[in-house]
């Protein structure tokens, strides 16, 4: 599956759908589109799947997954928020490209707005493949515009490098994923862009979402 966020109308529809279901919405409203797509992808998952958030940050995605009713949840990041009360998920401090999880530990993995921040894609997909069970889902979103949007190396959100993926770079990322043993769910062409729905650090762009599955053979 490949989806590109096309307009604020899409954001509004996603937000309204989450609100009608009583689900939490994101502080960054555009990311409601990511979470709406994630919920759709998880509609037909097996009972009580083990799901890992690769680059969990402030745990917004884990909280969203918990609200969907999932209970076997884990997250990993280089830095973790301080918890003042018991959490409905487990947190691990570490490198998402080199985790200590045993092989085939998880039924699914998600990584929302992470790979644009200095992630080595070959290491990322290799590690995701290692820890997922055969047939396991990998849901990834990232910053995107079909033509290259240059980002100065001096711009370092969260102290990390940042890039906005172009169409050519997404095609390269898909090829890397495939060499690591993933296949796209419902292989389709990358949809053309429409509106620039996001502005950050004076850069205008949108989001792209990709759903992979680990090959069963």
Protein Blocks (a to p, Z undefined) as FASTA:
>chain_A
ZZddfbfklmmmmmmmmmmnopacdfblmlmmmmmmmmmmmmmgcehiacddehjlnomm
mmmmmmnopabdcdddfbdcddfbdcfbdcddddfklccbdehkbfbdcdehkllnopaf
klmmmmmmmmpcehiacdddddddfbacdddfklcghhiacddddfklmmmmmmmmmmno
pacehiadddddfbdfbdeehiacddddddddddfZZ
